[in-house]
Amino acid sequence: MGTDFWGYAETSGHAPGAELIGYRVEASDGHIGKIDKYSEDVGRSYIVVDTGPWIFGHRVLLPAGLVVMIDPADETVHLAATKAEIKDAPPFESGQHEDDLPYLQLVERYYANRHM
């Protein structure tokens, strides 16, 4: 897996150790939910978004490379992905996918190929 895809961009405003749970998440075209879980593992950082009523009961794992900006004052994370891209992303199940290499590779391929 490409480590750039799974790491926060230097310009994102990510502060290691910052508590992101509960932050609002904004796709490039609108609100999609709140952060339910996140990882800061080197080479595999991600956020898990609970989409709430937007896609009832749906959770998605988003590589940290999609994070454009973290605004701690507004407790908001902005993404470089559309609502449709996130809606069609591979579904996430806690306890099954965090360390599942084939699942993580599927997520990486999905976002890497979304413009093709």
Phi and psi in degrees as a GROMACS rama.xvg file:
@    title "Ramachandran Plot"
@    xaxis  label "Phi"
@    yaxis  label "Psi"
@TYPE xy
-74.5583  125.202  GLY-2
-69.3773  -28.1739  THR-3
-63.3486  -36.9415  ASP-4
-65.6692  -30.8453  PHE-5
-101.909  13.494  TRP-6
-122.061  151.427  GLY-7
-72.5284  137.201  TYR-8
-65.5831  146.503  ALA-9
-58.9198  -28.8465  GLU-10
-86.0897  -0.330623  THR-11
-74.7156  -19.4309  SER-12
85.3198  10.8185  GLY-13
-66.9908  130.245  HIS-14
-113.804  111.73  ALA-15
-50.5324  134.429  PRO-16
89.502  -7.74588  GLY-17
-67.5717  141.064  ALA-18
-84.38  113.167  GLU-19
-102.973  -10.5172  LEU-20
-59.9668  130.985  ILE-21
94.2167  -11.6822  GLY-22
-63.3256  141.78  TYR-23
-67.3769  147.344  ARG-24
-121.803  126.511  VAL-25
-115.068  119.979  GLU-26
-72.7746  175.875  ALA-27
-65.274  -17.2196  SER-28
-124.428  24.3086  ASP-29
139.874  175.033  GLY-30
-68.8888  137.022  HIS-31
-123.132  -15.5106  ILE-32
154.046  -154.5  GLY-33
-131.704  153.325  LYS-34
-71.7934  126.825  ILE-35
-101.327  -27.8092  ASP-36
-163.33  157.497  LYS-37
-156.651  162.969  TYR-38
-133.867  142.847  SER-39
-114.885  21.4573  GLU-40
-58.9193  134.893  ASP-41
-62.4279  127.511  VAL-42
79.5381  0.329513  GLY-43
-154.834  49.7399  ARG-44
-84.9673  140.631  SER-45
-156.917  168.481  TYR-46
-123.369  148.392  ILE-47
-112.019  125.715  VAL-48
-110.018  127.779  VAL-49
-89.5518  114.918  ASP-50
-79.756  -4.1612  THR-51
54.8701  -136.064  GLY-52
-70.8818  -17.4044  PRO-53
-60.2477  -50.3677  TRP-54
-130.9  89.7926  ILE-55
-48.351  125.047  PHE-56
72.3669  11.85  GLY-57
-98.4346  134.508  HIS-58
-126.591  142.162  ARG-59
-129.663  145.506  VAL-60
-98.7417  124.581  LEU-61
-118.472  122.84  LEU-62
-58.4465  144.355  PRO-63
-59.8934  -22.9356  ALA-64
-64.4052  -16.0474  GLY-65
-82.4825  -12.6973  LEU-66
-76.7673  118.803  VAL-67
-88.8031  -42.7853  VAL-68
-154.668  139.304  MET-69
-112.678  123.536  ILE-70
-110.774  95.3965  ASP-71
-65.5669  -28.0019  PRO-72
-64.9978  -40.1396  ALA-73
-97.9074  -1.35354  ASP-74
49.9317  54.1468  GLU-75
-132.937  141.027  THR-76
-115.748  129.114  VAL-77
-105.868  137.767  HIS-78
-114.886  157.305  LEU-79
-99.886  60.1213  ALA-80
-157.209  149.03  ALA-81
-87.8793  165.501  THR-82
-59.4805  -41.6676  LYS-83
-63.5483  -41.1711  ALA-84
-62.4838  -41.8028  GLU-85
-70.7103  -39.7234  ILE-86
-60.3053  -36.3033  LYS-87
-90.2918  2.67815  ASP-88
-67.9626  156.516  ALA-89
-56.8006  132.352  PRO-90
-65.3553  151.637  PRO-91
-112.538  135.908  PHE-92
-124.863  115.836  GLU-93
-59.0858  138.763  SER-94
87.2177  -11.2805  GLY-95
-114.646  -33.7973  GLN-96
-107.525  -13.335  HIS-97
-57.4842  -39.7154  GLU-98
-114.727  17.1766  ASP-99
-90.0634  99.4232  ASP-100
-57.0337  -45.0884  LEU-101
-59.8727  -38.2074  PRO-102
-64.7682  -45.3243  TYR-103
-62.9332  -37.8253  LEU-104
-66.5857  -37.1688  GLN-105
-61.4096  -45.5441  LEU-106
-61.4609  -44.5069  VAL-107
-61.8484  -46.5867  GLU-108
-62.0357  -41.1848  ARG-109
-57.7183  -50.6804  TYR-110
-76.4542  -30.7202  TYR-111
-69.1479  -29.9145  ALA-112
-103.272  10.1366  ASN-113
-68.1777  -17.7397  ARG-114
-97.5661  3.5347  HIS-115
